[in-house]
Amino acid sequence: MLEKLQAAVSEDAAYFYSASTDKDSARGCIGHLRGYFGSSGETYWATWFDHAPALKTPSFRAELDAVVKALTEQGLLQSRSRMNRYCLSHPEARLSGAWHSGVYGFCFQTERHQYYLRCFPHTGDYNFYLYCYVRQDRLSER
């Protein structure tokens, strides 16, 4: 599922963050998952934030579960240290203009959705945000 995980490009920067309700709606933002690895750095806790609850269909939820599982298997959501190694091995994914130089962004899409994963593999803050969108070519189907 994530064989096409790629570093973000500068035009994608806005998709890694929440926007106004109108902008999120226009972009097809379903919601985002925010997580951190805690003090041990080995287990993550996550919270889901709805942006457009009507778009959170059963098929999207099943896909999101598969996406999170795949990201975990790849190491990005396995532990803070694995996330850090992955990010450091992809310096092209560093998000320019972020509040900290150690913020990385990855994106990928499925048949119906686009995902933007922002990683901050350091202690003392949330370690990842996974923003979920309806693909732009699918927005008219809403």
N, C-alpha and C positions, 0 to 999 in steps of 0.2 A: 504493500500500500504506500510506503514512504520512499520508494526507490527514487522518486523525483524530488526529494527534499533538497532545497537549494537556498543559498544565501540570498538575503533580501537585497533589493536594489533601492537606491535613494528615493525613487518615486513611491515606493511602498511604505515609507516611514509612518505615515498617518494611520495605516491599518494595524499597527502594533499598539495603539492606544485608543481609549474611549474618546468619543466626540460628542457633540450635542445630539440630542434625540433625533433631530431632523437629519443631520449628517449620517448618523448610524443607520437610520431607516433608509436613506438614499443609497447607502453602500450595501444594504442587505445584511447588516450585522445581527446575528442571532444572539450572541452573548460571548462571554469569555470565562475561562477557567484561570484562577489565580492560585499559585501554589508555592510552598516553601518546604525546605528539607529539615527544618528544625535544628536543634543544637547538635545532634549527632551527624547530620548531613547525609544520613543513609535512608531515611523514609520520608516521603513527602505527604503533606496534607494539602488538600485543595478545596476551593470554594467556587461554585458556579454563580455567575451573575448574568441574569437575563437582560437582554437589550430589546428583543422582540419575541416574547413568549409564544406568539402564534406560529413562529417559524421553527420552534423546537418540536419537530414532529418525531414520532417513534422511529422512523428510519434515520433521521439525523442523530438521535440519541444513540442508536445502535452503531452508527458510523463513528461517532465521537468516542465511544467506548473502544472501538477497534483502533482508532487513531492514537488514543492515549496508551493502549497496550503496545502498539508498534513503536511509539516514541520511547517507552520504557525499555523495550527489548533492544533498541538501538543504543541505549545508554543515556540519552538526553534526560529522561525522567527517572533514571535508576538511582542516582545519588548525586550530591553536589559535586563530588570529585570527578565522577564520570562526565557530568555535564561540563565541567571546567575543561577537562581534557578534550572533549568533542569541540567545544567552542575555540579553544586555542589551536586546534588542528584546522580550523576554518577562519583564519583572520579576515578573509574577505567578507565575512558575515557581521563584522563589527558595525554597529549602527552609529553612523556619524551624527553629531548633534545631540546625542543622548546625554543625559545628566551625568553619566559616568562613562569612562572610556572602555569599561569592561562589560558593555551591554551588546548582545549579539541577537541577530534576527534571522529566522529561517522561515521559508514559506513553501507551501505545496498545495495541490488541489486534487480533488476527487472529481467524479463525474458531475456532482451537484454543488460541491462546496469548496471554498478556499479557506486555508488556515494560515495564521501568522503566529509564530512562536517567538516570543521575546525572552531571552535568557539572561539572567544576572547570577552567575555561579559563585556568589560570595556570601559570606555570613552577614547577618544583621538586617536583611531585607527579604522581600519576597523574591523567589528565585526564578519564577517563570509566569508568563501570562500567555495563554493560548486563545487568540481571538478567532472566532468562527463566523464565516460569512456565506451567504448564498452566492454562488458564482455570478458574476456580472451578466453573463450570457443567459442566466436562468432567472434573473430578477423579474422579467415580464411574466413568468409563470406563477408568481405569487398570488 
